[in-house]
Structures are given as structure tokens and as C-alpha cells.
Amino acid sequence: MHALIASPFLEQHVLVRPGARGGALLPEDRYEELRALHPTEPAPAWYVDAVREQWDDLDVAGRPLGESTLVRQPSTWGYGKASWEVNLGCNYECIH
């Protein structure tokens, strides 16, 4: 299982960590940079810093991007993609 997921979501690009609260928005050019990288290439320095800033217990420095991160491809149909995860962090106060 990947520690992180970078994905297009509606008109934005997000970085999330399954099982963790919070996440980060990625500018489109940064998401496209991740998408263009081969999974065996190391994570870019800006990405390492962004991950460390959001989740101080996670270090992706010096590791191949594909070891830590699933970079989802945009949907050809224009739909958003979502991952559902049942966890103990739910407060049952979702607006949906």
C-alpha cells in the first residue's frame, strides 16, 4: 500500500495520506511534474519538503517516488476519483 496518493480531484490536485487527517493541494504544474516522473525516480525536493511539512513523521527523501506515492491519472471522462477508507477518525459530521 502507498503512504500517499496524489490525484486530480474536480478542478484541483490533492495529496492525501490514507488513514491521516488533512492533506495538501498541489498546483497543477507540480502534479504534472509528479505524473511525468518514472516511479523509480526520486521524489523532487519540493515534494519531500511538502510531505515533511504536512506529515512530520513521514520522510520520502532519497526514496523512489513509486515506493511512497500513488500518482493517479486524470479520468478520461472528467469525473473525480475518490478512495473510501473506514477508520476511527470519523466524527460523523460530514455535510454529505
SEKE-295988 format. One line per field, with one value per residue: residue number from 1; x, y, z of N, C-alpha, C, CB in turn. Coordinates in steps of 0.001 Angstrom, whole numbers. Glycine has a CB too. Layout:
# residues N
resi: c(NUM / ...) $
nx: c(X / ...) $
ny: c(Y / ...) $
nz: c(Z / ...) $
cax: c(X / ...) $
cay: c(Y / ...) $
caz: c(Z / ...) $
cx: c(X / ...) $
cy: c(Y / ...) $
cz: c(Z / ...) $
cbx: c(X / ...) $
cby: c(Y / ...) $
cbz: c(Z / ...) $
//
This chain:
# residues 96
resi: c(1 / 2 / 3 / 4 / 5 / 6 / 7 / 8 / 9 / 10 / 11 / 12 / 13 / 14 / 15 / 16 / 17 / 18 / 19 / 20 / 21 / 22 / 23 / 24 / 25 / 26 / 27 / 28 / 29 / 30 / 31 / 32 / 33 / 34 / 35 / 36 / 37 / 38 / 39 / 40 / 41 / 42 / 43 / 44 / 45 / 46 / 47 / 48 / 49 / 50 / 51 / 52 / 53 / 54 / 55 / 56 / 57 / 58 / 59 / 60 / 61 / 62 / 63 / 64 / 65 / 66 / 67 / 68 / 69 / 70 / 71 / 72 / 73 / 74 / 75 / 76 / 77 / 78 / 79 / 80 / 81 / 82 / 83 / 84 / 85 / 86 / 87 / 88 / 89 / 90 / 91 / 92 / 93 / 94 / 95 / 96) $
nx: c(835 / 462 / 1933 / 1090 / -1181 / -1398 / -3554 / -5827 / -8630 / -11730 / -11548 / -9039 / -5860 / -4809 / -3014 / -2963 / -2963 / -3645 / -5645 / -4909 / -5599 / -6231 / -4395 / -2934 / -3045 / -2052 / -350 / -1233 / 956 / 2886 / 1672 / 1591 / 4298 / 4950 / 3431 / 4758 / 7128 / 9078 / 8257 / 10522 / 12229 / 13697 / 11829 / 10987 / 12701 / 10996 / 8699 / 9433 / 9838 / 7209 / 5750 / 7000 / 6374 / 3593 / 3159 / 4947 / 6042 / 6658 / 8977 / 10108 / 12422 / 15100 / 14025 / 12553 / 9919 / 7677 / 7682 / 6561 / 4370 / 1289 / 479 / -2236 / -3879 / -5500 / -9036 / -10457 / -13029 / -13666 / -14529 / -14332 / -12128 / -12257 / -11247 / -12404 / -12184 / -12530 / -12231 / -11135 / -11185 / -13449 / -15960 / -18609 / -19815 / -20057 / -20901 / -22243) $
ny: c(-1179 / 2249 / 5093 / 7637 / 9499 / 11116 / 13046 / 14086 / 16062 / 16985 / 20272 / 20612 / 19527 / 17052 / 15955 / 13258 / 11274 / 8065 / 7169 / 9300 / 12547 / 15583 / 17075 / 18107 / 20683 / 20552 / 22523 / 22651 / 22392 / 21176 / 18748 / 17661 / 17421 / 15370 / 13347 / 12963 / 11820 / 8848 / 5946 / 4927 / 7010 / 9462 / 11290 / 14702 / 17565 / 19656 / 18220 / 16415 / 18264 / 19330 / 17083 / 16517 / 18852 / 18658 / 16109 / 15303 / 12911 / 11372 / 10510 / 10979 / 11367 / 10675 / 8298 / 6211 / 7662 / 6066 / 4178 / 5347 / 6841 / 6892 / 7994 / 9164 / 8952 / 11398 / 11256 / 10093 / 10717 / 12963 / 12821 / 13014 / 11181 / 8980 / 7710 / 5529 / 5094 / 3271 / 4264 / 5028 / 7728 / 9096 / 11509 / 11584 / 13896 / 14789 / 16888 / 15800) $
nz: c(0 / -715 / 875 / 322 / -1773 / -4794 / -6613 / -9207 / -8446 / -9054 / -9928 / -8925 / -7518 / -5363 / -2449 / -436 / 2573 / 3261 / 6003 / 7562 / 8862 / 7143 / 4405 / 1321 / -1122 / -4468 / -6818 / -10289 / -12092 / -10482 / -9828 / -12414 / -12841 / -11027 / -12171 / -14566 / -13801 / -13664 / -11766 / -10481 / -10145 / -7954 / -5458 / -6026 / -4624 / -3693 / -3237 / -1237 / 840 / 1063 / 1885 / 4322 / 5713 / 5947 / 7121 / 9652 / 10506 / 8355 / 5944 / 2770 / 1451 / -746 / -1588 / -4110 / -5990 / -6588 / -4543 / -2333 / -3153 / -4828 / -7900 / -9271 / -12413 / -14482 / -14989 / -17966 / -18498 / -17120 / -14523 / -10908 / -8766 / -5998 / -2812 / -451 / 2970 / 5822 / 9074 / 12430 / 12714 / 11959 / 12480 / 12036 / 11026 / 8441 / 5678 / 3575) $
cax: c(0 / 1211 / 1770 / 481 / -1858 / -1516 / -4653 / -6716 / -9938 / -12528 / -10695 / -7814 / -4992 / -4641 / -2091 / -3566 / -2329 / -4697 / -5649 / -4490 / -6389 / -5531 / -3816 / -2360 / -3379 / -879 / -561 / -1320 / 2275 / 3580 / 1043 / 2048 / 5699 / 4907 / 2858 / 5756 / 8262 / 9008 / 8168 / 11830 / 12970 / 13492 / 10855 / 11608 / 12968 / 9807 / 7742 / 9952 / 9544 / 5759 / 5337 / 7527 / 5624 / 2238 / 3224 / 6332 / 6522 / 6841 / 10122 / 10204 / 13693 / 16008 / 13301 / 11849 / 8574 / 6713 / 7673 / 5759 / 3253 / 496 / 83 / -3393 / -4035 / -6797 / -10087 / -10749 / -14426 / -13851 / -15056 / -13392 / -11923 / -12233 / -10950 / -13124 / -11447 / -13199 / -11232 / -11652 / -11132 / -14710 / -16757 / -19984 / -20329 / -19874 / -22033 / -22975) $
cay: c(0 / 3502 / 6001 / 8878 / 9481 / 12396 / 12796 / 15184 / 15989 / 18049 / 21254 / 20775 / 18368 / 16871 / 14976 / 12748 / 10134 / 7200 / 6999 / 10524 / 13744 / 16641 / 16817 / 19303 / 20973 / 20675 / 23290 / 21759 / 22104 / 20241 / 17444 / 17180 / 17011 / 14044 / 12420 / 12721 / 11065 / 7383 / 5555 / 4618 / 8251 / 10014 / 12366 / 16025 / 18228 / 20389 / 17224 / 15959 / 19334 / 19426 / 15919 / 16700 / 19938 / 18197 / 14931 / 15320 / 11561 / 10675 / 11022 / 10353 / 11793 / 9645 / 7089 / 6339 / 8199 / 4978 / 3436 / 6037 / 7625 / 6506 / 9179 / 8781 / 9607 / 12060 / 10472 / 10499 / 11130 / 14209 / 12595 / 12963 / 9856 / 9040 / 6495 / 5474 / 4351 / 3222 / 4387 / 5532 / 9182 / 9678 / 12171 / 11519 / 15247 / 15164 / 17643 / 14980) $
caz: c(0 / -777 / 2012 / -157 / -3066 / -5487 / -7525 / -9580 / -7802 / -9642 / -10608 / -8147 / -7388 / -3934 / -1898 / 789 / 3222 / 3795 / 7452 / 8251 / 8613 / 6425 / 3104 / 712 / -2513 / -5329 / -8049 / -11441 / -12657 / -9581 / -10048 / -13718 / -12661 / -10401 / -13147 / -15608 / -13263 / -13616 / -10353 / -9894 / -9934 / -6603 / -5281 / -6125 / -3337 / -3247 / -2767 / 61 / 1798 / 1260 / 2687 / 5684 / 6333 / 6257 / 7988 / 10132 / 10790 / 7089 / 5197 / 1450 / 863 / -1212 / -1982 / -5389 / -5829 / -6633 / -3275 / -1324 / -3675 / -5986 / -8650 / -10081 / -13706 / -14629 / -15624 / -19344 / -18535 / -16392 / -13180 / -9803 / -8204 / -4535 / -2067 / 819 / 3976 / 7119 / 10135 / 13696 / 12724 / 11515 / 13523 / 11559 / 10816 / 7038 / 5161 / 2610) $
cx: c(884 / 937 / 1012 / -192 / -1919 / -2544 / -5342 / -8036 / -10730 / -11593 / -9367 / -6984 / -4641 / -3566 / -2682 / -2774 / -3437 / -4542 / -5275 / -5455 / -5557 / -4969 / -3248 / -2896 / -2076 / -1217 / -514 / 51 / 3065 / 3001 / 1534 / 3504 / 5758 / 4431 / 3877 / 6943 / 8028 / 9003 / 9503 / 12675 / 12723 / 12461 / 11579 / 11744 / 11736 / 8777 / 8148 / 9616 / 8051 / 5242 / 5775 / 6754 / 4225 / 2229 / 4658 / 6886 / 6794 / 7980 / 10227 / 11510 / 14535 / 15338 / 12690 / 10412 / 7537 / 6653 / 6699 / 4444 / 2603 / 62 / -1040 / -3453 / -5392 / -7793 / -10322 / -12183 / -14691 / -14433 / -13949 / -13269 / -11845 / -11830 / -11712 / -12336 / -12213 / -12116 / -11877 / -11630 / -12442 / -15463 / -18234 / -20623 / -20104 / -21102 / -22814 / -23729) $
cy: c(1248 / 4344 / 7260 / 8660 / 10913 / 12180 / 14079 / 14980 / 17211 / 19031 / 21469 / 19501 / 18249 / 15833 / 14547 / 11552 / 9267 / 7003 / 8235 / 11652 / 14742 / 16160 / 18109 / 19452 / 21127 / 21573 / 22326 / 21407 / 21130 / 18837 / 16850 / 16742 / 15618 / 12996 / 12040 / 11885 / 9565 / 6983 / 5233 / 5859 / 8770 / 11128 / 13710 / 16674 / 18966 / 19427 / 16695 / 16988 / 19435 / 18276 / 16096 / 17796 / 19484 / 17052 / 14770 / 13930 / 10752 / 11323 / 10267 / 10715 / 10590 / 8349 / 7292 / 6786 / 7085 / 4127 / 4049 / 6586 / 6981 / 7802 / 8739 / 9602 / 10309 / 11130 / 10987 / 10989 / 12418 / 14046 / 12708 / 11528 / 10000 / 7693 / 6574 / 4612 / 4423 / 3283 / 4979 / 7052 / 9852 / 10296 / 12226 / 12893 / 15721 / 15913 / 16854 / 13906) $
cz: c(0 / 457 / 1607 / -1503 / -3589 / -6582 / -7960 / -8855 / -8220 / -10332 / -9887 / -8205 / -5910 / -3635 / -570 / 1294 / 3808 / 5305 / 8235 / 7930 / 7847 / 5103 / 2572 / -706 / -3287 / -6507 / -9239 / -12003 / -11799 / -9726 / -11370 / -13659 / -12040 / -11405 / -14221 / -15114 / -13373 / -12139 / -9693 / -9639 / -8524 / -6590 / -5372 / -4748 / -2820 / -2664 / -1396 / 1134 / 2093 / 2122 / 4131 / 6430 / 6769 / 7260 / 8473 / 10461 / 9526 / 6313 / 3874 / 743 / 460 / -1637 / -3366 / -5146 / -5746 / -5381 / -2280 / -1853 / -4890 / -6659 / -9586 / -11356 / -13756 / -15326 / -17041 / -19481 / -17767 / -15003 / -12144 / -9334 / -6692 / -3979 / -761 / 1774 / 5284 / 8182 / 11375 / 13780 / 12341 / 12686 / 13141 / 11350 / 9374 / 6544 / 4128 / 3352) $
cbx: c(-952 / 852 / 3135 / 1532 / -3294 / -123 / -5650 / -6925 / -9812 / -13394 / -11425 / -8140 / -3699 / -5960 / -628 / -5042 / -1307 / -4679 / -4732 / -3048 / -6898 / -4420 / -4853 / -808 / -4267 / -396 / 516 / -2167 / 3061 / 3472 / -510 / 1870 / 6465 / 3983 / 1618 / 6257 / 8514 / 10220 / 7280 / 12587 / 12569 / 14806 / 10107 / 10787 / 14140 / 9190 / 7628 / 11491 / 10057 / 5035 / 5927 / 9035 / 5514 / 1537 / 2737 / 6426 / 5519 / 5538 / 11440 / 9016 / 14473 / 16984 / 12199 / 11875 / 8240 / 7014 / 9078 / 6551 / 3720 / -745 / 1303 / -4690 / -3900 / -6646 / -11395 / -10501 / -15290 / -14717 / -15728 / -13835 / -10634 / -13605 / -9411 / -14567 / -10005 / -14088 / -10039 / -10860 / -10065 / -15576 / -16231 / -20811 / -19666 / -19611 / -21561 / -22024) $
cby: c(-5 / 4287 / 6377 / 9990 / 8857 / 12901 / 11873 / 15256 / 15901 / 18764 / 22579 / 21139 / 18495 / 16464 / 15556 / 12362 / 10590 / 5841 / 5916 / 10919 / 14358 / 17198 / 16223 / 19236 / 22261 / 19283 / 24426 / 22392 / 23387 / 20713 / 17572 / 18267 / 18033 / 14056 / 13038 / 14043 / 11448 / 6707 / 4373 / 3677 / 9314 / 10534 / 12227 / 16932 / 19210 / 21190 / 16068 / 15722 / 20672 / 19433 / 14611 / 17054 / 21116 / 17763 / 13642 / 16191 / 10833 / 10687 / 10884 / 10768 / 12676 / 9353 / 6735 / 4999 / 9140 / 4115 / 3396 / 7154 / 9011 / 5604 / 9814 / 8949 / 8583 / 13380 / 10530 / 9336 / 10037 / 15102 / 11222 / 13888 / 9181 / 9467 / 6319 / 4924 / 4902 / 1928 / 5256 / 4955 / 9641 / 8618 / 13593 / 10729 / 16217 / 13916 / 18945 / 14355) $
cbz: c(1215 / -2047 / 2595 / -264 / -2952 / -6070 / -6886 / -11133 / -6245 / -8566 / -10730 / -6685 / -8289 / -3297 / -1736 / 555 / 4330 / 3083 / 7817 / 7853 / 9925 / 7274 / 2131 / 710 / -2635 / -5819 / -8202 / -12522 / -12826 / -8107 / -10049 / -14782 / -11771 / -9161 / -13798 / -16149 / -11804 / -14400 / -10229 / -10797 / -10978 / -6040 / -3915 / -7056 / -3477 / -4416 / -3771 / -4 / 1269 / -95 / 2108 / 5634 / 5364 / 4989 / 7239 / 11353 / 11646 / 6257 / 6024 / 586 / 1847 / -158 / -942 / -6171 / -6980 / -7775 / -2669 / -737 / -4030 / -5582 / -9447 / -9285 / -14867 / -15424 / -14797 / -20309 / -17987 / -17169 / -13089 / -8646 / -8779 / -3973 / -1824 / 636 / 4142 / 7275 / 9676 / 14835 / 11806 / 10828 / 13779 / 12526 / 11795 / 6160 / 4562 / 1564) $
//
